[in-house]
Amino acid sequence: MSNGDKLRSSSSSHFVAGLGSGILSAVLLQPADLLKTRVQQSGSASLLSTIREISQGPRPLKQLWRGTLPSTLRTGIGSALYFTSLNALRQHVARSNLLQSSGQIRPSNRSAGYSSSSLPKLSNLANLTTGAIARASVGFVMMPITVIKVRYESNYYTYRSIRHAVTSILRHEGLKGFFTGFGATALRDAPYAGLYIVIYEQCKRRLSALRQVAPTSLSTPIPGEMTGSMSASINFLSGVLAAGLATAITNPFDAVKTRLQIMPGKYGNLVRAGRRMLKEEGVRSLFDGLGLRMARKAMSSALAWTVYEELIRRAEQRSRKSQSLI
């Protein structure tokens, strides 16, 4: 394996880049996440009435960032684990002779032409599969903090701290309480992640082609090389488009998941919750919070992936320069 291949498979670089991008997006976009949870939990409250209720309460600005700590832990660590595992899966697939012979891998950047990314180029099926597996696996690991995050954002609970939330859930629901709604979460996150990567990679490829640029070199600048600002712009726009489409498709599972995690006693399980929501509130209940979730996911996913890819690109540039000096 070449030095470049070793650098691209460095788990620590992907972990740090994922952690940084996740924390940044979680802190900046926490108000949108909180508003989405409040709208979904009731099934009748509108966005404007929810904002009005918070603004008329004590310390409204602080309330908008309620749950930031568990959200940051979940998104920061979750993003770090997700990007690390996703990179490992994609690198493994990229090195697989079986998949190469079956056409599941596209040529690398240098042979395929221009690109805003140095990540492996896989087929739509390979992107869909690796994204879904990585997200579902990380989702299970992060499920306890996800449950705490959602309940923090809800106004049904008055947890004073993360420790209080943990002890309260253990006392009233046991260990299974930390995994409430995992089925709905997996059905939301796995398809979302797979679809996101497929659409994201297609958008990047087409937007890069529109720019008519030459192949990107991560070692030294060359005439026609895509600049950092151009690649970041393409990655961000691709992330917005991919997140918007994937979010709209998977929103029903998000709505069910929120109800299950906030009111497990009332809704029971995935199937019962879905049936009850449809019976009592109609199809509209499955799309509660869609606008907020689309806006929030579009910005968070685009920001996280753009920051992640830029950090990886710069890390590889520095590493290649240091290798050339040896």
Salt bridges, closest charged atoms under 4 A:
ASP5 OD1 - ARG8 NH2 2.68
ASP33 OD2 - LYS149 NZ 2.68
ASP33 OD1 - ARG296 NE 3.79
GLU153 OE2 - LYS149 NZ 3.20
GLU173 OE2 - ARG151 NH1 2.63
ASP189 OD1 - ARG188 NE 2.58
GLU201 OE2 - ARG90 NH2 3.33
GLU201 OE2 - LYS204 NZ 3.39
ASP254 OD2 - LYS36 NZ 3.23
ASP254 OD1 - ARG188 NH1 2.39
ASP254 OD2 - ARG293 NE 3.61
GLU280 OE2 - ARG276 NE 2.84
GLU281 OE1 - ARG259 NH2 2.85
ASP288 OD2 - ARG259 NH2 3.72
ASP288 OD1 - ARG284 NH1 3.03
GLU309 OE2 - LYS204 NZ 2.91
GLU310 OE2 - ARG313 NH2 2.62
GLU310 OE2 - ARG314 NE 2.79
